[in-house]
Amino acid sequence: MTTTTAPRATDAQINAARGKLAIDKKLGRTSSARVVAIASKQTSSEKNDGGPEALAS
């Protein structure tokens, strides 16, 4: 059975994928393309606030 990425990832899924990327990087592992794709999406608060760039100004 093939797993597919949902068209809309929840904020929890995005944050979990970002955490997994950080752990994989520390352990020297390569992350799957699916995890990278989910982690690259913006959470709802980032979409509404304009992301980290808006907080810096």
Phi and psi in degrees as a GROMACS rama.xvg file:
@    title "Ramachandran Plot"
@    xaxis  label "Phi"
@    yaxis  label "Psi"
@TYPE xy
-89.2206  133.435  THR-2
-91.5088  140.469  THR-3
-123.22  159.007  THR-4
-85.8884  132.479  THR-5
-66.1427  148.971  ALA-6
-61.6557  -30.4035  PRO-7
-127.234  114.902  ARG-8
-85.9139  142.947  ALA-9
-76.5815  163.846  THR-10
-58.2665  -39.4126  ASP-11
-63.8228  -39.9236  ALA-12
-66.9117  -39.1505  GLN-13
-65.3314  -46.6962  ILE-14
-65.5224  -37.4342  ASN-15
-65.1238  -40.6129  ALA-16
-64.8995  -38.8793  ALA-17
-65.6604  -38.9795  ARG-18
-64.0499  -41.701  GLY-19
-64.0401  -38.4377  LYS-20
-62.085  -41.8652  LEU-21
-63.9999  -42.8694  ALA-22
-65.5793  -45.168  ILE-23
-59.9126  -39.2462  ASP-24
-64.956  -43.5448  LYS-25
-63.7902  -35.6218  LYS-26
-87.1489  -3.66695  LEU-27
75.302  23.8359  GLY-28
-97.591  158.131  ARG-29
-92.8368  140.948  THR-30
-91.4685  154.111  SER-31
-72.2338  155.853  SER-32
-61.1708  -33.2462  ALA-33
-63.8027  -43.4144  ARG-34
-66.3963  -42.1562  VAL-35
-62.8825  -41.1505  VAL-36
-64.5105  -42.3797  ALA-37
-68.0249  -42.1665  ILE-38
-65.2115  -25.607  ALA-39
-79.0547  -11.2713  SER-40
-75.8392  160.075  LYS-41
-94.9176  142.365  GLN-42
-75.5701  167.833  THR-43
-62.5409  -36.7336  SER-44
-69.4565  -33.9238  SER-45
-68.4777  -36.5365  GLU-46
-67.3716  -41.1849  LYS-47
-75.7102  -37.6898  ASN-48
-91.6757  -12.2951  ASP-49
92.0238  4.49094  GLY-50
87.6963  -172.648  GLY-51
-63.4441  -25.5308  PRO-52
-63.0177  -35.7735  GLU-53
-67.6043  -32.6366  ALA-54
-72.9266  -29.9075  LEU-55
-73.6229  -25.4768  ALA-56
